[in-house]
Amino acid sequence: MQKITSVNDFVVCFANTNGTGSASANNLFAKSIFRMGIPVSPKNVFPSNIQGLPTWYEVRVNDKGYLGRRGGVDLMVAINPQSIAQDIKLVSTGGYFLYDSTKPLDAGLLRDDINLLGIPLTDISRREYTDQRQRQLFKNVIYIGALAALLDMEFDVLKNLIHEQFKGKEKLIAPNIHALELGYQYARKNFDCPLGIRIERRAMVNNHILMEGNEALALGAIYGGATVAAWYPITPSTSVVEQFEKYAKRLRVDPGSGKCNYAIVQAEDELAAIGVVVGASWNGARAFTATSGPGVSLMNEFLGLAYFAEVPTVLIDVQRSGPSTGMPTRTQQSDVLLAAYASHGDTKHVLLFPSTPKECFEMGAASFELADQLQTPVIIMNDLDLGMNEHFSEPLEWDDATCYNRGKVLSESDLENMKERYGRYLDVDNDGICYRTYPGTHPTKGAFFTRGTSRDRYAVYTESSDAYVDNMERLLVKWETAKGYVPKPELRPAAKATTDGIIYFGTTKASAEEALDILSEQGVHLDAMRIRSFPFNADVDAFLENHDRIYVVEQNRDGQLRTLLINECEIAPDKLKALCCFDGMPVTARWIIDHVLGGGKATRPVPAIREVKA
């Protein structure tokens, strides 16, 4: 029978049931490969209930450094009988299907083009353990032990990770190692080990880390000077504030008094949460909130206030599949237009698009600088894939000599020495950014009402059309100024001259860059640009101008980034070919390649509608 053969280049998928403790065991598998010096990319696909529904954990191993989703499964570990029929279909020809053989596999599921690996996991657990919960938990560890033998993994690496995981709970170490050994010995005795796919130690990890994007954002907020977080819990953003609290307890405590120098507020809803952030930011704190698409919808009115009153505000949007509740535990880039133009009236917001945990950290810190310097909301466009999955990342770096730039803030002495009348909305430097003060800076000078209504340059209420137009046009001047502040796009020229290009952003980076390499090997050359922020600067305009056909890869149905490019850069729509993957899973390199070779046809075929007869 045909067998897939590969060293350090394959995909393993675990099919489990939510709430059975499988996540810890599967994570143990991914980390052990990482500890063997091999780049690895785990993806946790989980349902939106607490327990009882199917869940999958996909691990890509690739020592070339390609760590986006590849597509296809080489080894399926099928533990959940609910999903076994679909799980076996996902295995590539010549691949391996590991299942619990305590009960015979349904003959109707058998495939003669894959290799079956039956292990009586339930029987082994029943023989070894009497407690029902232990049986379930250790069954997961048993199949990890079996994989160690089947894939030629270093058993000592697994043992060391067990010791680390249960540090302080030493009574659990020996039973877990015993469960590993049960699976390891069974596989060695009953199968030819290793399989055609196997692990071989490398020295490719170096100082890289495995980290979730949400945690990196939280740490970036700490280093960016944030002291206030207000939020209402919503998947998949909740862990941003949870991680911020964890780090704040260590790094936001006064060393002399021991008092906390931070405030975390769980508000009654998303509207209240961003209200707290706007108020704290107006008062001089660096504050932020974290939410997802439904929360951004509720925050629109306060975002409009912050834009019009020009109050620095940081919002972290961890995007998920919509509309409405949609698929709340699936990933998408579905809030691009919502965030860019949030609120009613003419409003534009600065957006940042991180692609890695390292960029999450850097943009998390930079967002507060941008918000202060531009006096406007800054929205970080994270997504569930980057936010809640561990990613192979370069280490996070910080210059301890960094000094915060609060932008155009007048001190008491500045106001005291000012000869002319202070105007809160007076554009002194012709860059659209006015000078502000913190409340209480001066007893008589610099005071003004912060309002969401129209006003003149001195913050005096007016409904004068001329004053309103003057203010709105100045905000456009500030928007142009912002183009010089935000991160520039990342350009990736093709190996050969071409008039075709491709644009991608956020978590499409890994799969898009793998696809570009493979397409180049096939003689298809594309200049590439990764957009990192909005507003778009001159580099984006030049890229659009210099190419005849440009593919835009994004994870939503309607091509939202493409629409933004058409609107803001006044580019001919026919020039931009939308490649839209919106099934809730991270886009794969194979998907991008297929659709580029197909000329840009990027939507799924519409299924035939069956007539239902009474």
C-alpha positions, 0 to 999 in steps of 0.5 A: 500500500502507498505510504506518505514518506516525509521527514519534518514536513507533514500535517497531524490533525487530532479529532476530539470532543470538547471538554475532554482535556484533549487540548493539554495533550495535543499541546504537549505534542506540538511543544515537544516537536518545537523542543526538538528544534523544528518549526511548528504551527498548531491550530485549535478549532473548537466549538462555541459550547463548553463541552460535548461537540467535535473539536480539532487540533491541527499541527503543521510541522515544516522545517522550511519555515512554512507555517500557514495552513497547508491544507490536507492531513497526513496523519489523523488521530481520530478519537471522537466517534461523532466526527469519524466519518468526516475525519477519515475523508480528510486523510490524504492518499497514502496517509495514516488514520489512528483510531480507538480500536476498542470497537471495530471500525465501521466497514462503511468507513474503510478506505483502501488508499490509507493506512489504518493504525488501530490502538485500543485506547479505551481498553488500555485506560480501563485496565489501568485506571478506575476513576472515570475522569482519569480514564478520559484524561490519560487516554489522551496522554496514551495516544501522545505516547503512541505518536512518540514511537510512530513518529520517532520523537524523543521520549525524554523531551515529552518527559521533561515537558510533563515535569514542567507542566506539573511543577508544584503538582508532583503527584501528577508527574509519574502517572502522566509519564506512565500513560505516555509509556503505555502508548509508546510501548503498545505502538512499538510492539504492534507497528513498524516504527517509525512510520513513513512520516517522522520527526528528526531533530533540527537546530532551527528554533534558535531563540524563537518562541511559541506565543499567542497573538492576544498575549503579545498584544497584552504585553505590548499594551504594558510596554506601550504605557497602558494603565487602564483596560475596560472591556466586556468579555467576548470570544475571541478577545477576552484573553487580551485583558486576562493576559494584561491583568496577569502582566500588570500584576507583575509590572504595574506595581509600585516597588515602594508602596506595593500599590497597583498602578493600573485599573481594569474595569469589566463594564456592563456592556461594550458601549460602557467599556469604550466610554471608560476608555475615552474618559480615561484617555481624555484625562491623560491615561493610556487606556484601551479596550478589546472586543470582537465584531459585535462589540465594535458595532456597539462601540460606534457612537463612542468611536465617533465621539473620540474621532470628532472630539479628538481623544486618543483611544485604542481598540483591539478588535479580535475578529471572528466570523459574522454577521450577527453571532455567526461562527464565534469560534472561527476566524475571519478578517470580517471587520475591515470596513466596519472598523475603518468607517466606524460611526455615523457621518464622515469618519475614518479610523487608523487601522493596524494589521499585525501578522505575527505575535512579534508584530502584535507586541510591536503594534500593541505598544505603537498604537498608544503612541499613534493615538496620542500623536494623532489624537484619534482612535487607533484600532488593531485588527487582530483575528481569532487565528492569530489571537488564540493560537500559538504561533512560531515567532521571533522573540519580542524585543524592547529598547529600555531607552524608549521614551513615550511621545505623548504628542502635542500636549501643553504643560502649565508653563506652556500655557502660562507663556502663551501670548495668543489665545489658546485654541483647542482646535486651532491648527498651528502647524498646518498638519491637522493636529492641534495642541491639547491639554490634560484636565486641570493643567492650568487654573485659568488657561487651556480649559475647554469643553470636550463635546461631540457637537460642532464647535469653532477652533476655540472649542466654542459651540457653534452650528455655523456651516463655515466652522463645521466645514473648516473643522472637517477639512482639517480632520482630512489634513490630519488624515494625510499627516497620519500616512507618514506615521503609520507602518509602511507596507512590506514589499516583496518583489518577484524573482522576474519582472512582472506586471501582476501583483498580489496584496495580502494582510494580517494572518494571510501572510504565512500562507500567501508567502508560501504560495508565492514561492511555489508559484514562482517555482512553477513560473508564475511570478507576482510582485507582492505587498503586505499592507500593515496599516490604514490609511494607505500611503504613497507606497500603496498607491505606487504598487497599484499604479505599477501593476495591471492585475492584482490579486487581493487575498482576504478572509471575508466574503465581500472583499472588504480590503479590496473595497477599501483600496478602491474607495481610498485610492480611486483605483479601477475595480477591474484591476483588483481580483478578489481572492476571498476565503471565508469558511472560518478556517485560516486560508491555505497556500494550496487554496491561494495557488489554485485560485491564482492559477484559476485567474482569480475565481475565488468563490465557492461554487453555489450548491444546487438547491434541492426541492423539498417535497412535503 
